[in-house]
Amino acid sequence: DIERALEWFRKAAYQGDPLAQHNLAFCLNHGEGLLKDLKKAVKWYRLAADQGHAPAQFNLAVCFHNGEGVRKDLRKAVEWYRKAAEQGHAPAQLILSVCLRNGDGVNKDPVSSVEWLQKAAEQEYAQAQHNLALRYEEGEGVPKDLGKAIGWYRKAAAHGYAPAQHNLAFCYYTGQGVEKDIGRACEWYRRAAEQGHANAILELKVMGLL
């Protein structure tokens, strides 16, 4: 019952409970059971974030990153991403990695970018595993290592992440970093295609399998 949940969130939030503050902010942020109010959402995210609540720190960072309910400020976004990342919040680790790679709100640092990506990947976060595979494949911020790239593609693909399934298929199809295996390539192309991955669908059509 969303109304009863919101009643509890409000009471606990005003009493200073960071989980309730975060949940109330989330409802205000997304208009779930309440009128959408981004400024109020930011207020409650900040109260929870100041108490060290990692998901609130992450969501507050997203607000600063996108300029939702607050003036866009990439430096503040990075500060809050970092706070959440340091507590082991995998999505924050991933986006902090992207910021460090691109120089968004922080000086470019490809090595630190990979370090944060590794932390998220080790938590079985599929998108981070895929991105880490790309870094090893391209030798960006880390020595080029196709074997490690394949290993991380496999992990992300096993989690059902379609871009990794497609890239793993391509590696099997071309023999890049792994023994060429058309059968396995087709299998991974199919898995990615079943999730609507456009390039995987195209590859299967070119191969006459669709």
C-alpha positions as CSV (number, residue, x, y, z in Angstrom):
1,D,0.0,0.0,0.0
2,I,1.9,3.1,-1.3
3,E,-0.1,5.5,0.9
4,R,0.7,3.7,4.1
5,A,4.3,3.4,3.0
6,L,4.5,7.1,2.3
7,E,3.0,7.9,5.7
8,W,5.7,5.8,7.4
9,F,8.4,7.4,5.2
10,R,7.3,10.9,6.2
11,K,7.2,10.2,9.9
12,A,10.5,8.4,9.9
13,A,12.1,11.0,7.6
14,Y,11.2,13.9,9.9
15,Q,12.7,11.9,12.8
16,G,15.9,11.8,10.8
17,D,15.9,8.2,9.5
18,P,18.2,8.2,6.4
19,L,16.5,5.3,4.7
20,A,13.1,6.9,5.0
21,Q,14.5,10.2,3.8
22,H,16.0,8.5,0.8
23,N,12.8,6.7,0.0
24,L,10.7,9.8,0.4
25,A,13.1,11.6,-1.9
26,F,12.8,8.8,-4.4
27,C,9.0,9.0,-4.5
28,L,9.2,12.8,-4.9
29,N,11.9,12.4,-7.6
30,H,9.8,10.0,-9.7
31,G,6.3,11.0,-8.8
32,E,5.4,7.7,-7.1
33,G,2.4,8.2,-4.9
34,L,3.2,11.9,-4.7
35,L,3.3,14.8,-7.1
36,K,6.7,15.0,-8.6
37,D,8.8,17.7,-6.9
38,L,12.5,17.6,-7.8
39,K,13.5,20.4,-5.5
40,K,12.0,18.6,-2.5
41,A,13.5,15.4,-3.6
42,V,17.0,17.0,-3.6
43,K,16.3,18.3,-0.1
44,W,15.6,14.8,1.3
45,Y,18.3,13.2,-0.7
46,R,20.8,15.7,0.8
47,L,19.6,15.0,4.3
48,A,20.1,11.3,3.9
49,A,23.4,11.8,2.0
50,D,24.8,13.9,4.8
51,Q,24.2,11.0,7.1
52,G,26.3,8.7,4.8
53,H,23.4,6.9,3.1
54,A,25.2,5.6,-0.1
55,P,22.1,5.3,-2.4
56,A,21.1,8.9,-1.4
57,Q,24.6,10.1,-2.2
58,F,24.4,8.5,-5.6
59,N,20.9,9.9,-6.4
60,L,22.0,13.3,-5.2
61,A,25.0,13.1,-7.5
62,V,22.6,12.2,-10.4
63,C,20.5,15.3,-9.6
64,F,23.6,17.5,-9.7
65,H,24.8,15.7,-12.9
66,N,21.6,16.2,-14.8
67,G,20.5,19.5,-13.2
68,E,17.3,18.0,-11.7
69,G,15.9,20.0,-8.9
70,V,19.2,21.8,-8.5
71,R,21.6,23.8,-10.7
72,K,23.8,21.5,-12.8
73,D,27.2,21.1,-11.2
74,L,29.5,18.3,-12.4
75,R,32.1,18.9,-9.7
76,K,29.5,18.4,-6.9
77,A,28.1,15.4,-8.8
78,V,31.6,13.9,-8.8
79,E,32.0,14.6,-5.1
80,W,28.8,12.7,-4.2
81,Y,29.5,9.9,-6.7
82,R,32.9,9.5,-5.0
83,K,31.4,9.4,-1.5
84,A,28.9,6.7,-2.6
85,A,31.7,4.8,-4.5
86,E,33.9,4.8,-1.5
87,Q,31.1,2.9,0.4
88,G,31.1,0.3,-2.4
89,H,28.1,1.5,-4.3
90,A,28.6,-0.1,-7.7
91,P,26.5,2.2,-9.9
92,A,28.4,5.2,-8.3
93,Q,31.7,3.5,-9.0
94,L,30.7,3.0,-12.6
95,I,29.7,6.6,-13.2
96,L,32.7,7.9,-11.3
97,S,34.8,5.9,-13.7
98,V,33.1,7.5,-16.7
99,C,33.6,11.0,-15.2
100,L,37.3,10.3,-14.7
101,R,37.6,8.9,-18.2
102,N,35.9,11.9,-19.9
103,G,37.0,14.6,-17.5
104,D,33.5,15.5,-16.4
105,G,33.7,17.6,-13.3
106,V,37.2,16.2,-12.6
107,N,40.6,16.0,-14.3
108,K,40.9,13.2,-16.7
109,D,42.5,10.1,-15.1
110,P,42.3,6.9,-17.2
111,V,44.1,4.8,-14.6
112,S,41.9,5.8,-11.7
113,S,38.9,5.4,-14.0
114,V,39.9,1.7,-14.6
115,E,40.5,1.2,-10.9
116,W,36.9,2.3,-10.0
117,L,35.6,0.3,-13.0
118,Q,37.3,-2.8,-11.6
119,K,35.7,-2.3,-8.2
120,A,32.3,-2.2,-9.7
121,A,33.0,-5.1,-12.0
122,E,34.1,-7.3,-9.1
123,Q,30.7,-6.7,-7.5
124,E,29.2,-8.6,-10.6
125,Y,27.8,-5.3,-12.0
126,A,27.4,-6.3,-15.7
127,Q,27.7,-2.9,-17.3
128,A,31.0,-2.3,-15.5
129,Q,32.2,-5.8,-16.5
130,H,31.5,-4.9,-20.1
131,N,33.1,-1.5,-19.9
132,L,36.2,-3.1,-18.2
133,A,36.4,-5.6,-21.1
134,L,36.4,-2.7,-23.5
135,R,39.3,-1.0,-21.7
136,Y,41.4,-4.2,-21.8
137,E,40.5,-4.6,-25.5
138,E,41.5,-1.1,-26.3
139,G,44.4,-0.7,-23.9
140,E,42.9,2.4,-22.3
141,G,44.1,3.1,-18.8
142,V,45.4,-0.4,-18.6
143,P,47.8,-2.6,-20.7
144,K,46.0,-4.1,-23.6
145,D,45.1,-7.7,-22.8
146,L,42.6,-9.5,-25.1
147,G,42.5,-12.5,-22.7
148,K,41.3,-10.4,-19.8
149,A,38.9,-8.6,-22.2
150,I,37.3,-11.9,-23.2
151,G,37.1,-13.0,-19.5
152,W,35.1,-9.8,-18.6
153,Y,32.9,-10.1,-21.7
154,R,32.0,-13.6,-20.6
155,K,31.1,-12.5,-17.1
156,A,28.9,-9.6,-18.4
157,A,27.4,-11.8,-21.1
158,A,26.5,-14.5,-18.5
159,H,24.6,-11.8,-16.6
160,G,22.5,-11.2,-19.7
161,Y,24.1,-7.9,-20.7
162,A,23.3,-7.7,-24.4
163,P,26.2,-5.5,-25.5
164,A,28.7,-7.9,-23.9
165,Q,26.9,-10.8,-25.6
166,H,27.3,-9.1,-28.9
167,N,31.0,-8.3,-28.4
168,L,31.8,-11.8,-27.2
169,A,30.0,-13.2,-30.3
170,F,32.2,-10.9,-32.5
171,C,35.3,-12.2,-30.7
172,Y,34.4,-15.8,-31.4
173,Y,33.4,-15.0,-35.0
174,T,36.7,-13.3,-35.8
175,G,39.0,-15.2,-33.5
176,Q,40.0,-12.1,-31.6
177,G,41.5,-13.0,-28.3
178,V,39.9,-16.5,-28.4
179,E,39.9,-19.5,-30.7
180,K,37.5,-18.9,-33.6
181,D,34.2,-20.7,-33.1
182,I,31.3,-19.8,-35.4
183,G,28.9,-22.0,-33.4
184,R,29.5,-20.1,-30.2
185,A,29.5,-16.8,-32.1
186,C,26.0,-17.6,-33.4
187,E,24.9,-18.6,-29.9
188,W,25.9,-15.3,-28.4
189,Y,24.6,-13.3,-31.3
190,R,21.2,-15.0,-30.8
191,R,21.2,-14.2,-27.1
192,A,21.9,-10.6,-27.8
193,A,19.4,-10.5,-30.6
194,E,16.7,-11.9,-28.4
195,Q,17.1,-8.8,-26.3
196,G,16.7,-6.6,-29.3
197,H,20.4,-5.7,-29.8
198,A,20.3,-4.2,-33.3
199,N,23.8,-5.1,-34.4
200,A,23.4,-8.7,-33.3
201,I,20.2,-8.9,-35.3
202,L,22.0,-7.5,-38.3
203,E,24.8,-9.9,-38.0
204,L,22.4,-12.9,-37.9
205,K,20.6,-11.5,-41.0
206,V,23.9,-11.2,-42.8
207,M,24.8,-14.8,-41.9
208,G,21.4,-15.9,-43.2
209,L,20.2,-17.0,-39.8
210,L,17.3,-14.7,-39.5
